[in-house]
Amino acid sequence: MQERLADGLVAEAVAAAMDDVAQVLADHGDPLDLADRLVRHCAGLLGADAVGLVVEDGEGGFGLLASTSAEAREIELFQLAAHEGPCVECCRTGVPGASPDAADMSRRWPAFARTAAEQGISAVHTVPLNTPGRTIGALNLFLRRPGYLDPAQADVARAMASFGAVGLTQLEHAAEGRRVQAQLQEALASRIVLEQAKGVLAERHRVTPDGAFDELRRQARRQRRKLREVAQEVLDELSRVGPPPAG
């Protein structure tokens, strides 16, 4: 009975943490906010002394998105700069990993182990943020005591990492969607300006609209400017000098 009660309390805590992180998604919020909530909930749920989250930086590497302490920040930044350590390995392989004590860390990543020891860290556990087709980051749990996570803790860590991967991907897609929508709106506005400028030039120089468009395009290429800028300049000039006289 007591064990079932404990399991129920853990489940409630995990659900509450996920609800809190999900609020960022509901608000179409900031990835930094989501990442900060995620690492802090992981520290609380799993009893980790420090937690860090590294994600793809968009340039072929990884960067630190969130950490719960100066120790976690120091360790994560060292790994990323040295390209050595459990989180770098996790990001590369997409496979969870664990190093339960200082001796194991020293054997596998000597430079990382020295940095971890300087920050008082004796064990580390890493969980990848996997999405279909790629690993977008890693959730890294640092412990001052040696040892492994127990099976229930490992399950929670994997669940939080999966939820984080889904959340960050959704925010990324939402942001991309907004960028695409903004680009479409800009393109539509540009088309209106362009059509107006074509009409002005066609009337002024007694050429066809296609001929006017070719002239606008040539001018934009010569000046290495956007077509809309050149078209807007034609309209601005017309507003200053007025239309040509009839006949």
Secondary structure by P-SEA (a helix, b strand, c coil): caaaaaaaaaaaaaaaaaaaaaccccccccaaaaaaaaaaaaaaaccccbbbbbcccccccccccccccaaaaaaaaaaaaacccaaaaaaaccbbbbbccaaaaaaccaaaaaaaaaacccbbbbbbbcccccccbbbbbbbcccccccaaaaaaaaaaaaaaaaaaaaaaaaaaaaaaaaaaaaaaaaaaaaaaaaaaaaaaacccaaaaaaaaaaaaaaacccaaaaaaaaaaaaaaccccccc
